[in-house]
Amino acid sequence: GDKVLTQKGFETIYSFGHYSPKEQAQFVQLLPSRIELSSTHLIFLEDGRAVTAESVEVGDILLSGELVTGKRYVTSQGLFAPFTASGTIIANGQVASSYVSLQGTPELEINGWSTGFSYQWMAHAFEVPHRLWCLMMRDVCLKESYTSDGISTWV
């Protein structure tokens, strides 16, 4: 497996939550770093919280210390969500999550009430069995399958 830079150093990509190299999609691009993420993909702020790319505002400070000076929407080809042991990846100098929010909020909400459980924590915990399986059965994980939309059949 390929290795990528993460918050904990270089780590192997053991799987993908989303792998669709030919798909066109709209992304949130944060400036000045120009990192592109889907609107529900999580990125870390200076205080350590993982929030959706959609919710980042001009003036927010990312975990890298970079001040967000602009936000725009772009269309690009390829949707990828690489899974790493730490659940993070560094792209364009920014610490992003391997995961997305299923509700567009940083924490799970039930009937409009926050449970206090972050999507980063929940997704990383949910991935424990898959992560362990991939560590033990590396060849199997290298042959994982994806739906026609590029979503891992594990997810």
Salt bridges, closest charged atoms under 4 A:
GLU23 OE1 - HIS18 NE2 3.96
ASP47 OD2 - ARG49 NE 2.74
GLU127 OE1 - HIS130 ND1 2.77
GLU144 OE2 - HIS130 NE2 2.46
